[in-house]
């Protein structure tokens, strides 16, 4: 019997939702298990790092890595899996673009540690103890992974062959991607394994989007009774659909909620946030600067909204601190 | 990467020379800059002008890309409201500019580094004055140096060092 191709799964800075996307294959996961040999999957199987280290280089056919890279351990595992794998696939928004953890790039490591271990109201830490990479006690030393200054997408630390977008990717999309990768008929390296057009294109409410759309004020979902048929942008909701890659089958729209942009941009766009800013800014009807500013103030958090999943992969990558980050 | 202009000779030490990327509309500010040239007006040599058919062509990505690749400031010059060759282009620019400015502020980039001015084809002196003013303001702020930050990215391992 010929040897089955080896597959590995790993998670870096993530919530576990991408693992869920794999498990959500349901019965179909049995076909996957029948076709491949899973050699590493910390969330589900008891293999250790040393088992991966013992494998010959490039012996794993495909490694799926989800999660952003923000600790020394995640960086090492990314390099290790890159070396051991023929194909390295970034699974989900965090490894694709930095994801929600990437919003930490608005603060920097030190102010995050300060907030979590000292300032937060639920913390009592009079000795001001901070996590350290090494800790010695009675001659014993324990080590912890160190937190990086900023969060990176997977392709900022190692070469990545393919991307499966989404927060999390739909099981259907994961399955289709897996089939493509196993077929041997590989698309060009660097391809995002999802359709290359904007979500609006496959939106069930596409026809209700007015030709000349203007918005008097952006509203948040809790501020209005949302019409279930009408274009969400036309209702004043901030929908990322125009600047977001399709492929999710408009799941959020079907749930009557606006798109938050988890699939990232299409291949023709470098910076998803800049593109949605460009298209939303001009929907303002006003023509005088004070009125424009007033209307745009109804977008409470431009960076957090436009770059919810893509800040580390954006052109600016992280907030700049002229001096030390201010303590909050 | 943009080359830095040579440091001014008269100053004692090497003075910081800001690099400013300017996007000028073909129908107004670009002609005004041309007029400034033919009128032999002098202005600070720190600006690299990119001619576009309309200030409305300035994709916010251009601005972010300029900053990310080492620009210390970005300057957009367009037609006065009501004068756009394409009717609406400069209004779109104004709307994008207002929101982009807010976003840049949230990303830690000072307001003075990003500027929009309406300058008609006849206002050569305004090109001179605006550029000189912006160069001085950006010079006072110091380098933005986001290109250096991007170059550091691959050596993530170094970041671990506290």
Boltz contact constraints between the chains, C-beta under 6 A:
constraints:
  - contact:
      token1: [A, 72]
      token2: [B, 160]
      max_distance: 6.0
  - contact:
      token1: [A, 75]
      token2: [B, 156]
      max_distance: 6.0
  - contact:
      token1: [A, 146]
      token2: [B, 160]
      max_distance: 6.0
  - contact:
      token1: [A, 148]
      token2: [B, 159]
      max_distance: 6.0
  - contact:
      token1: [A, 149]
      token2: [B, 159]
      max_distance: 6.0
  - contact:
      token1: [A, 156]
      token2: [B, 153]
      max_distance: 6.0
  - contact:
      token1: [A, 157]
      token2: [B, 156]
      max_distance: 6.0
  - contact:
      token1: [A, 270]
      token2: [B, 61]
      max_distance: 6.0
  - contact:
      token1: [A, 271]
      token2: [B, 61]
      max_distance: 6.0
  - contact:
      token1: [A, 271]
      token2: [B, 64]
      max_distance: 6.0
  - contact:
      token1: [A, 274]
      token2: [B, 60]
      max_distance: 6.0
  - contact:
      token1: [A, 274]
      token2: [B, 61]
      max_distance: 6.0
  - contact:
      token1: [A, 274]
      token2: [B, 64]
      max_distance: 6.0
  - contact:
      token1: [A, 277]
      token2: [B, 60]
      max_distance: 6.0
  - contact:
      token1: [A, 277]
      token2: [B, 99]
      max_distance: 6.0
  - contact:
      token1: [A, 278]
      token2: [B, 60]
      max_distance: 6.0
  - contact:
      token1: [A, 278]
      token2: [B, 96]
      max_distance: 6.0
  - contact:
      token1: [A, 281]
      token2: [B, 95]
      max_distance: 6.0
  - contact:
      token1: [A, 281]
      token2: [B, 96]
      max_distance: 6.0
  - contact:
      token1: [A, 281]
      token2: [B, 99]
      max_distance: 6.0
  - contact:
      token1: [A, 282]
      token2: [B, 92]
      max_distance: 6.0
  - contact:
      token1: [A, 282]
      token2: [B, 95]
      max_distance: 6.0
  - contact:
      token1: [A, 284]
      token2: [B, 95]
      max_distance: 6.0
  - contact:
      token1: [A, 287]
      token2: [B, 91]
      max_distance: 6.0
  - contact:
      token1: [A, 292]
      token2: [B, 95]
      max_distance: 6.0
  - contact:
      token1: [A, 292]
      token2: [B, 98]
      max_distance: 6.0
  - contact:
      token1: [A, 293]
      token2: [B, 98]
      max_distance: 6.0
  - contact:
      token1: [A, 296]
      token2: [B, 98]
      max_distance: 6.0
  - contact:
      token1: [A, 296]
      token2: [B, 99]
      max_distance: 6.0
  - contact:
      token1: [A, 302]
      token2: [B, 102]
      max_distance: 6.0
  - contact:
      token1: [A, 302]
      token2: [B, 103]
      max_distance: 6.0
  - contact:
      token1: [A, 303]
      token2: [B, 103]
      max_distance: 6.0
  - contact:
      token1: [A, 303]
      token2: [B, 106]
      max_distance: 6.0
  - contact:
      token1: [A, 315]
      token2: [B, 64]
      max_distance: 6.0
  - contact:
      token1: [A, 315]
      token2: [B, 65]
      max_distance: 6.0
  - contact:
      token1: [A, 315]
      token2: [B, 68]
      max_distance: 6.0
  - contact:
      token1: [A, 316]
      token2: [B, 64]
      max_distance: 6.0
  - contact:
      token1: [A, 316]
      token2: [B, 107]
      max_distance: 6.0
  - contact:
      token1: [A, 319]
      token2: [B, 107]
      max_distance: 6.0
  - contact:
      token1: [A, 319]
      token2: [B, 108]
      max_distance: 6.0
  - contact:
      token1: [A, 320]
      token2: [B, 108]
      max_distance: 6.0
  - contact:
      token1: [A, 321]
      token2: [B, 108]
      max_distance: 6.0
